[in-house]
Structures are given as structure tokens and as C-alpha cells.
């Protein structure tokens, strides 16, 4: 097995995974530590080293709220995977991890680069559900990258905009991710990977990040395929769906000025001299949200407008959501007034369909009327890319029975299945869940190999056929207790998609 290999900065040594046929390289630096003068700067090249660097342990996670620190409050995700309040954390965080089953380093295997979620405020690449061993067993290399978050990942300031040495003025988070992807292109051949067959994939904020790269002119050619899981990023043009839009650059810079005053500094140099732990402590008490912005260089256009106009990179895409994501929107009593204000011209027909759906399924009018934000986002991506660019796109909906409580197929529950890491979870999963996880991991890795998720199951029989989304057949794969293509698109979602396309 390939336990030692070279990178552009020096030689690295990994260690056997639980499956000794897999080698895990943990904590490889892909950029210089973003500290001191490099705080709030685009990532810079990593330093070289002499001898062999042992990459046997994960490096510190990016600065954020302490994972698991809110367990005693009943926080949902604190018992799912944010379980270790003592996890190392540091501003020096730009490292990546690789799982490979290469023997010689000459295999040219497909590569999947994972971008984790967490609202761009928290999360880390070595949460236990992200173990890359099962993916590597399928002769696909898994790379997970870390990146700056919250105030460290998004702050900008008039002084930064005026004096940036390299022209980048914001979105350090996306630039970190892109630096990791670029490092993979330059180095992955030595780990047995094919630099021309890279799939980037991410969930939640990671899915939104994938959309940002998919629409950035500076990322064109950096990857061959993309998977967006519960990613949001697309909006129906109405106030109820305007969920966490890109922030205005001028407004974000003003927020940076406010934060400087809050921490007691006047200049960028003074802010860079403040200890990172103090920055984080202050950030947790600061009442403003840090998010991406249209910076005019890496992010040049709102994602919705970009994809609706067909400006995204013309590569194969997979996208989908879970059936019990968060629901947004008005109360039952306000659904009709919301419809009249938000979807002019179709409000009456829409509410009629919603009332029929609510009655037939025994759910609230709000639940029936408010097509899930993430599912709608995935549907808009599917519809827009085939309508504007005629590129291949596969859509899915995840909704099996999830044991342990009544949360259903909640936001992020699909992660255990795509990575096939159910055995790490506290939930009492049964045989049917393990079968579904095996099949889903097959679909994901098959897509990474060829752009087509279809293939054979472990027993040599074909997995259920997953057909691309088309305008004539706008259907998605449903991962319920077993995979199967849906038979008919939701009339509510279809109506909203048609409405949105008419507006743009």
C-alpha cells in the first residue's frame, strides 16, 4: 500500500485506516497559516519542509463555537456529531486529509473533494460521519479540506478593499476552498489520483459553496463534476424564500468597521495584532452575521441569476435534498396573503393546490404550501441547467425512515448514508439502512468516476436506474427505504419553477 509519497512541499507519510488496504494522510498543509499579516488575506503557498512529514493526526479545526459545548441545552446536532468539546481549534487551520487505496501512485483514480457544511460559521472536515474509508474502498480518492469560517472567513473592511495586495477583498472562505482544490489538482497524482477527474461535493453551506465555485469564472476548469446536497442558493423571487442572500460588499465593509470598533481597534494592522482567541470570543457576542458577498472577482453574480442565465460551468451536476429540511414561510392563516404578495398571477391556483395537498396528506396548509427551501433550490438548479445549458443533471430526494426519534429525514441525515458511516452513529439503524447506504455510496462514487451514478451493487446486480432530469421527464431519484425514481413531479413545485423561470 502507498504509505509514503511526495507533495510539492515535501514528503508525507500516512497510516493504515481501519481497513489496512486504505491509507489515510491526515493534516497535510495546502496553504500557509492564515495568521498575523495573512489574516483576512487570500491563502498563500505552504512552506516547504525537509525530511518526511508524518501526517497521522487531524490538525486543529477552524475557529468557531466549541463543538458540543451546547449539548446540555438539548441542541440537536450536539449529539449527532459535534460531540467533543475538547477538539483542537486554531486560526492555523488550512490543512486537508486524504484517503486512498493506491498501491503505486500511478493508478489515476477519480477524486472527490468534500466541502463540509455548518452555515459557514462552524463545522470541520473530520467530523466522524465524514470518514473517507468507504469511498476509498471503491477506488475513489476522498479529500476533505478545511477552511476559515465566520469572522475569519468573511470579514472585510474599507482598508482591505483599498489596499489588498492581490486584488481579493472578501470571501476568504471560498478562496481557502479553491486553494485546496487547486492543491489537489497539482498533487493528487502522487496519491494515485487523476487531476483531470475531480468532483467537488458539499452539503448545506458546503453545497452552497459548491454552487459558488460552479459559478465563479476563476474556478472554471478546476473540477470536472459537482454535487450539491441540501445547498440552498436558489431563490423563488418572493420575500418568504429570500434566505440568507449574499451580503452587499459595501454593507459588509461597514460591518467590518463596526466590528473593529467593537474589539477596540481603529486600523487593519491593529486588528491583525489582536489574539485570535480574543477575536473569536468577541465574535460569539457580536450580533451580526458573517456571510459571502459579491466581491466582483471570485463571486461576480448572485447564484440564482447566474444559473438561471446559464452562466455556470457546463459540467455534470447532481443535486438534491432531504424531505424533512427546515420549513420556512408564513403561518397557516397568512398563506394566502403571502401568495398574493409573492407569486403574483398564480396565487389563487397555488393555494387551491396547497389546500388539496394538505387535505389529502393530513398536513398543515403551511407545510403543503411552502415547498421546502432546499428541495425547491435543487429543483430550480435541475430545471435551469437543462433549460439554459442542456447539461446533464441528476436530481434526488432523501427520505427514508430514520430511527431514534421523530425528526424524520432531517437536514444532514443523509451524510451517514453517502459516506456509508452508519456504524459511527448512535441511532439504531437496521439492515435496510445499511443496504441503502451502500447503494447511495455506490451512486455517489459512480458519478465521480464517470458522471453517471448508475452501476452494479456489491452482489453484481444493477442498482435501480437513475435517469437524468430533463424537461420532458423532470423527475428525481427518491431514496426512501429503497431507491426508486419518482413517478410524478409535485404540482406545487412545478408551478413555482415555471413561475420563477418566467420572471428571469
Buried (B, 14 or more C-beta within 10 A) or exposed (E): BBEBBEBEBBBBBBBEBEBEEBBBBBBBBBBBBBBEEBBBBBBBEBEEEEEEBBBEEBBBBBBBBBBBEBBEEEEEBBBBBBBEEEBEBBBBBBBBBBBBBBEEBEBBBBBBBBBBBBBBBBBBBBBBBBBBBBBBBBBBBBBBBBBBBBBBBBBBBBBBBEEBEEEBBBBBBBBBBBBBBBBBBEBBBBBBBBBEBBBBBBBBBBBBBBBBBBBBEBBBEBBBBBBBBBBBBBBBBBEBBEEBBBBEBEEBBBBBBEBBEBBEBEEBEEBBEBEBEEBBEBBEEBEBEBBBBBBEBBBBBBBBEBBBBBBBBBBBBBBBBBBBBEEBBBEEEBBBEBBEBBBEEBBEEBBEBBBEBBEEEEEBBBBBBBBBBBBBBBBBBBBBBBBBBEBBBBBBBBBBEBEEEEEBBBBBBBBBBBBBBBEEBEBEBEEEBBBBBBBBBBBBBBBBBEBBBBBEEEEEEEBBEBEBBBEEEBBBBBBBEEBEBBEEBBBBBBBBBEBBBEEE
